[in-house]
Amino acid sequence: MGGLYVNRTRLILVALVVVLACALPFVLSSYRVFQFNMVLVYAIVLLGLNMLTGFNGQISLGHGAFYAIGAYVAAVLMDHWGVPYWVTVPVAGVICFIAGFLFGLPALRLHGHYLALATFALGISMPQILKYKGLEEWTGGVQGIVILKPEAPFGLNISQDQWLYLFTLIIALVMFWLAWNLLRGRIGRAMVAIRDHPIAAEAMGIDVAAVKTLTFGVSALYAGVGGALGAIVVQFVAPDSFVALVSITFLIGIVIGGLASISGVIYGALFIQFVPNIADEISKAAPWAVYGLFLLAFIFLAPAGIAGFVRALWARLTTGSTRKKRAAQTQET
Amino acid sequence: MAGSINTSKVAESQQANSVLLRVAGITVRFGGIVALDDVSFDVRRGEIAGLIGPNGAGKTTLFNCLSRLYDWQNGSIEFEGTPLADVRRHRVAELGIGRTFQNLALFKTMSVRDNIKVGAHCRSRGGFLANALRLPLTGREEPKVDARTETLIELLELGEVADIPAVDLPFGTQKRVELGRAIAAQPSLLLLDEPAAGLNHQEVETFIELIRRIHEELSLTILLVEHHMNLVMRVSDRVFVLDFGRKIADGTPDEIRRDPEVIRAYLGTDS
């Protein structure tokens, strides 16, 4: 009975957030719509990274690389072969899944700091790989690729920005639904079991190597889908958009939002999209110092991430109200 | 509900006295140290067997061979006729060997309920795709896992703490959770590594009751390693004694108590 109540409130909350997200492009300026569009893109990427790092315990300081691969797959397909933009998204996902799975194989032998360094190596080398002369015909080298903004389909009377936002929102909802199913079930439990105690996980019959490599693949798939959408939204890809800092920013996103939390990636995405802007407004001279202060403040005030903070707050509110209800009932009797 | 957990096992266990686990001439060396030296014994279906021995006798080493954590150099282990050497580590649970760990190996951040559900992992199939897309397979499996988990939570009296992360529970309760996780895999052989270690007198009594109950209700075969002599002698049908990696005795608790070799190994006297 208690469980059902919690599930219903949760469902109502999710529905409210979805309605709000649908309404956003019709009440905000087109620049704000673009910003929130990027929030959705980041949320997808962070969801994948959180699966890998938060749930499965494999740290990645190189997810910017998969994000870049996704973006370039979309850009090259559209620019070179005239593939429709919506087709490029799943293709980018599949290619990144394969890349992530392959990277996950050697990663099996690496733990903790060493895995962090190995993934960082991938992240830091990506911009230069993208500039490589041999690939210039497709990647456009240092210049990158400019992409045309797609029109709204079916004769919908909405702007291109509004349509792109809604398109991203639909894909984000699908990706969240899939992740929710995956993480709440048998495989999600296996991921966390491996993070908590790999030897016991194996003794319980979990194929640790298979789950870890597939998680790496799925995580990269999410980064790739995010990358493709990001490229379409920004209408431009260039090597310098995918520096190593992008990977670090993603890690910041999942930690600030809340490790091993699905809702946390939304808070994390809002943070990495808006806090740099806010920092820039506060101080044009030292925006990174202000950003650093924000980081410290969040780490100290919400050590379990924003999701953990919200959960604790919610628990306090609901136990408070049930206590009041109980008190009222005892007064009645 | 409790009866439905292991109905097929009841029929199996009725073939009394058939050998479930056969350990034949196992030798394990770590560098120059011989941890197990030509150890052989059989565990029969339906019995509770105890494995005792002083510190460093090789008890846990033997357990780790049974769950394929260690490799052995000589000899063979057969479970229901299957050579364990051919079984990959994560397939041992599916084969029917469940275990608990000496120093507890719970999934700390997971709730009691989820810990037990992970125990059932080897009895379900749904992979990444089936789970993410909620294919019919997942729809069929998850309710079964849920039902079995609730039955075990009831059996082990863990209802009050079912939603609490394992790490936040007292040691004695954690031991029960680990037991529940092991049983959730529907093993035919349950390996208990020092189940009484760290428990107080009262908790040991409760644990003895619990072991007897699950042995009976789930018709399990149990092999337990224990320092706690009283516990081993009271619950075991048969006892094996290891000393410095070699088996020095094998018999009923009464026989073991009178065995001069065992007395010498434990008390160090020259009888």
Interface residues (C-beta under 8 A of the other chain):
Chain A: L178 A179 N181 L182 G185 R186 I187 G188 R189 A190 V192 A193 R195 D196 H197 I199 A200 A201 E202 A203 M204 G205 I206 D207 V208 L214 V218 A260
Chain B: S67 L69 R89 H90 R91 V92 A93 E94 R99 F101 A105 L106 F107 K108 T109 M110 D114 K117 V118 G119 H121 C122 S124 G126 G127 F128 N131 A132 L133 R134 T138 E141 E142 V145 R181 A185
